[in-house]
Structure formats: C-alpha cells, structure tokens
C-alpha cells in the first residue's frame, strides 16, 4: 500500500523523463535514457559514428587532418529527448529550462573550474535572437557559469544579420557565411594568458566552432570547446 502511494506522489510531483516519457524523475532524463543519450562512440569533430565507445573519440580522417588539436567535449547526442528539450527552449521561448542541465551531465574535462578564466559563447544571429526574445547561447553560458563557477564574458563575438536559414547548408557554405557575418569585438578583460571555454549549444558541421576559434587564435593561451549536443553524421 505504501509503495503504491509513493509511486502516485512521484507521478504527481515529478514530470516524466523527456526521452522515454515513462519513468518519472526529478531530473530531465531517467538514468537509463541518460546512458543512451550521452555522447560516445562517435567522432567529436565530424560526428561519424561507429567508434569504440569510451575508447576512441576522434575518427582517423579527422586525426589525419589535425582536427583533434582542439580539445572538444560534448554532453549528448542531438536526438530523441535532447532534441525535444532544446527545441522547446529555442522554439517555444523557454530559456529557464537550461536550469535542468546539471553537473552530472557535463563531461569530466570541463568540471575542473580552475582550468578556465572565462566562458565564451557562440554569437547568435540577431534576427533569430530578436524573434525568440532571448539569446540561447547566453542562457546556456550563464547556466554553465552557475554550475562551474567560471565567469561568463559576454559580447566578445558579434554577428551581422543573415536573412536565410542555415539548417540545410553544408559545412563549406556555413563557413563562407560566417566569414561574412561573424566579427571579433574583443574585451579589455580578455588577456593573452587566459584559458577559455568556448561554448556552442548544438554542433552540426562544426563550422560555427571553427569560425569562432579562428578569431580567438593568438588572443588567448588555451581554448577548449564544449557543446551541449552533437548531431550524428548520416
């Protein structure tokens, strides 16, 4: 009788898992779904799957091109419950849901707050920001700052408006557009000896990450990259 009442209380007070919609939990994903959604067994740089889980992080083609020189860590695959969660935040104007991101969701590489002087976020398209009434990149960076204790430095990059969607564009097309629209603003607070964590919410082609890192080159000592989610290469 007690277990039945306890189960009812859990269902009444805790929402269902964002992924399976079956298990009720105080966290966004139940433990079973969290294990499935954690990014592993795929290349961090190109998104190609089929790598040995927890053993390989970069595929051979990316290694041969030198892409692995930049340290990148990723929390989730951009699929299932993660996709639903981020779409709810960005399309339905619910930045408060970034509070559901917890320390347990972050890769071990970025949990040592003493490793970084600043968190820097990817610049958002101003047209999209105006439409949403908030900047998802800023909201994610502020959440990471709260979790890690590393200060968020806003406004280091800026974007000129681009009138068309980039969702269907390939890597080279995105890079070309970013060369035209992404600009370096800098900050008096950012120093050459600083170590920074660059943050992007969703990595698809990695063109956005690469374009920002080019602007950061030789301006700081160390740059690590964190992405909340990454698409798999199809």
C-alpha positions as CSV (number, residue, x, y, z in Angstrom):
1,X,0.0,0.0,0.0
2,X,2.8,2.3,0.9
3,X,4.7,1.7,-2.4
4,X,1.5,2.5,-4.4
5,X,1.1,5.8,-2.6
6,X,4.8,6.7,-3.0
7,X,4.5,5.9,-6.7
8,X,1.5,8.2,-7.0
9,X,3.3,11.0,-5.2
10,X,6.3,10.7,-7.6
11,X,4.0,10.9,-10.7
12,X,2.1,13.9,-9.2
13,X,5.2,16.0,-8.4
14,X,7.8,14.9,-10.9
15,X,7.4,15.0,-14.7
16,X,8.1,12.1,-16.9
17,X,11.6,11.6,-18.5
18,X,12.0,13.9,-21.5
19,X,13.2,10.9,-23.5
20,X,11.1,7.8,-22.7
21,X,8.1,9.6,-21.2
22,X,7.6,6.6,-18.9
23,X,9.8,7.0,-15.9
24,X,9.1,9.9,-13.5
25,X,12.1,11.7,-12.1
26,X,13.1,15.0,-10.6
27,X,15.7,15.2,-13.4
28,X,15.2,15.8,-17.1
29,X,16.3,12.2,-18.1
30,X,15.9,9.0,-16.2
31,X,19.2,7.1,-15.6
32,X,18.5,4.6,-18.4
33,X,17.9,7.2,-21.0
34,X,20.8,9.3,-19.8
35,X,23.2,6.5,-20.5
36,X,21.8,6.1,-24.1
37,X,21.9,9.9,-24.8
38,X,25.5,10.6,-23.5
39,X,27.8,11.3,-26.4
40,X,30.1,8.4,-27.0
41,X,31.2,6.0,-29.8
42,X,31.2,8.8,-32.4
43,X,33.8,11.3,-33.6
44,X,33.6,14.6,-31.8
45,X,34.7,16.6,-34.8
46,X,32.8,15.2,-37.8
47,X,30.0,13.2,-36.0
48,X,30.8,9.9,-37.7
49,X,29.6,7.0,-35.6
50,X,30.9,3.5,-35.2
51,X,33.9,4.3,-33.0
52,X,34.7,2.1,-30.0
53,X,32.7,3.5,-27.1
54,X,34.7,5.3,-24.4
55,X,37.9,4.3,-26.1
56,X,38.1,6.4,-29.3
57,X,36.9,10.0,-29.5
58,X,38.2,11.0,-33.0
59,X,38.0,9.2,-36.3
60,X,41.1,8.5,-38.4
61,X,40.3,11.0,-41.1
62,X,39.9,13.8,-38.6
63,X,43.1,12.8,-36.9
64,X,45.0,12.8,-40.2
65,X,43.7,16.4,-40.9
66,X,44.8,17.6,-37.5
67,X,41.3,18.5,-36.3
68,X,42.0,16.8,-33.0
69,X,44.3,19.5,-31.9
70,X,41.4,21.4,-30.4
71,X,40.0,19.8,-27.3
72,X,36.3,19.4,-27.6
73,X,33.8,17.8,-25.1
74,X,30.2,17.0,-25.7
75,X,27.4,16.0,-23.4
76,X,24.7,14.5,-25.6
77,X,23.7,13.1,-28.9
78,X,21.3,15.6,-30.6
79,X,18.4,13.2,-30.8
80,X,15.3,12.0,-29.0
81,X,14.7,13.7,-25.7
82,X,17.6,16.0,-26.1
83,X,16.3,17.3,-29.4
84,X,12.8,17.8,-27.9
85,X,14.2,19.6,-24.9
86,X,16.3,22.0,-26.9
87,X,13.6,22.7,-29.4
88,X,11.2,23.5,-26.5
89,X,13.8,26.0,-25.2
90,X,14.6,27.6,-28.6
91,X,11.3,27.5,-30.4
92,X,8.9,27.9,-27.6
93,X,10.9,30.6,-25.7
94,X,11.7,28.7,-22.5
95,X,15.3,29.6,-21.6
96,X,14.5,28.7,-18.0
97,X,14.7,25.0,-19.0
98,X,18.5,25.3,-19.2
99,X,18.3,25.0,-15.4
100,X,17.6,21.3,-16.0
101,X,21.2,20.9,-17.1
102,X,23.2,19.5,-14.1
103,X,26.8,19.0,-13.2
104,X,26.3,15.2,-13.7
105,X,25.5,16.0,-17.4
106,X,28.9,17.7,-18.0
107,X,31.9,15.9,-19.4
108,X,34.7,15.3,-16.9
109,X,37.1,17.6,-18.9
110,X,35.2,20.8,-18.0
111,X,34.3,20.1,-14.4
112,X,37.6,21.4,-13.1
113,X,36.7,25.1,-12.8
114,X,40.3,26.1,-12.1
115,X,41.1,25.2,-15.7
116,X,39.4,28.3,-17.2
117,X,39.4,32.1,-16.7
118,X,36.3,32.7,-18.8
119,X,33.4,31.1,-20.6
120,X,32.7,32.5,-24.1
121,X,29.6,31.7,-26.1
122,X,29.0,31.5,-29.8
123,X,27.5,34.6,-31.3
124,X,23.8,34.2,-32.2
125,X,22.1,35.6,-35.3
126,X,20.5,38.8,-34.2
127,X,17.3,38.2,-36.3
128,X,16.8,34.9,-34.5
129,X,17.6,36.4,-31.1
130,X,15.0,39.2,-31.7
131,X,12.4,36.6,-32.8
132,X,13.0,34.5,-29.7
133,X,13.2,37.4,-27.3
134,X,16.3,35.8,-25.7
135,X,19.7,34.5,-26.7
136,X,20.0,30.7,-26.2
137,X,23.9,31.0,-26.3
138,X,23.9,33.5,-23.5
139,X,21.4,31.5,-21.5
140,X,23.4,28.3,-21.8
141,X,26.7,30.1,-20.9
142,X,25.1,31.6,-17.8
143,X,23.9,28.1,-16.7
144,X,27.4,26.7,-17.2
145,X,28.8,29.6,-15.2
146,X,26.5,28.9,-12.4
147,X,27.4,25.2,-12.4
148,X,31.2,25.6,-12.7
149,X,31.9,28.9,-11.1
150,X,33.7,30.2,-14.2
151,X,32.6,33.7,-15.1
152,X,30.8,34.3,-18.4
153,X,32.3,37.0,-20.6
154,X,29.5,38.3,-22.9
155,X,29.9,40.1,-26.2
156,X,33.4,39.0,-27.4
157,X,31.9,38.0,-30.7
158,X,29.2,39.6,-32.8
159,X,27.1,38.5,-35.8
160,X,25.7,40.6,-38.6
161,X,22.2,39.5,-39.7
162,X,21.7,36.8,-42.2
163,X,18.3,36.6,-43.8
164,X,18.1,32.9,-44.6
165,X,18.2,29.7,-42.6
166,X,21.4,27.8,-42.4
167,X,19.9,24.5,-41.3
168,X,20.2,22.8,-44.7
169,X,23.6,24.3,-45.7
170,X,26.7,22.2,-45.9
171,X,29.9,22.9,-43.9
172,X,31.6,25.0,-46.6
173,X,28.5,27.1,-47.2
174,X,28.2,27.8,-43.5
175,X,31.8,28.7,-43.2
176,X,31.5,31.1,-46.1
177,X,28.5,32.8,-44.5
178,X,30.2,33.0,-41.1
179,X,33.3,34.7,-42.7
180,X,30.9,37.4,-43.9
181,X,28.8,37.8,-40.7
182,X,30.9,36.9,-37.7
183,X,33.1,39.6,-36.2
184,X,35.5,40.0,-33.3
185,X,34.6,42.6,-30.8
186,X,37.0,41.6,-28.0
187,X,37.1,42.8,-24.4
188,X,39.6,44.6,-22.2
189,X,39.0,41.8,-19.7
190,X,40.3,39.1,-22.0
191,X,44.1,38.7,-21.8
192,X,46.7,36.6,-23.8
193,X,47.5,34.3,-20.9
194,X,43.8,33.4,-20.2
195,X,42.4,30.0,-20.7
196,X,38.8,30.0,-22.0
197,X,36.0,27.5,-22.6
198,X,34.2,28.2,-25.8
199,X,30.5,27.1,-25.8
200,X,28.1,26.2,-28.5
201,X,24.7,24.6,-27.9
202,X,24.4,22.3,-31.0
203,X,27.3,21.2,-33.3
204,X,26.2,20.0,-36.7
205,X,29.1,20.7,-39.2
206,X,31.4,22.3,-36.6
207,X,31.7,25.3,-39.0
208,X,30.5,27.6,-36.3
209,X,33.1,26.4,-33.8
210,X,35.9,26.6,-36.3
211,X,35.0,30.1,-37.3
212,X,34.9,31.4,-33.7
213,X,38.2,29.6,-32.9
214,X,39.9,31.3,-35.9
215,X,39.0,34.7,-34.4
216,X,40.4,33.6,-31.0
217,X,43.7,32.4,-32.4
218,X,46.7,34.0,-30.7
219,X,44.4,36.1,-28.5
220,X,44.3,33.7,-25.5
221,X,46.6,31.0,-24.2
222,X,44.2,28.0,-24.3
223,X,40.8,27.3,-25.8
224,X,38.7,24.2,-25.0
225,X,35.3,23.7,-26.7
226,X,32.1,22.4,-25.1
227,X,29.0,21.5,-27.0
228,X,25.7,20.6,-25.3
229,X,24.8,18.3,-28.1
230,X,26.1,17.0,-31.4
231,X,24.4,15.6,-34.5
232,X,25.4,12.2,-35.9
233,X,26.8,12.1,-39.4
234,X,24.4,10.4,-41.8
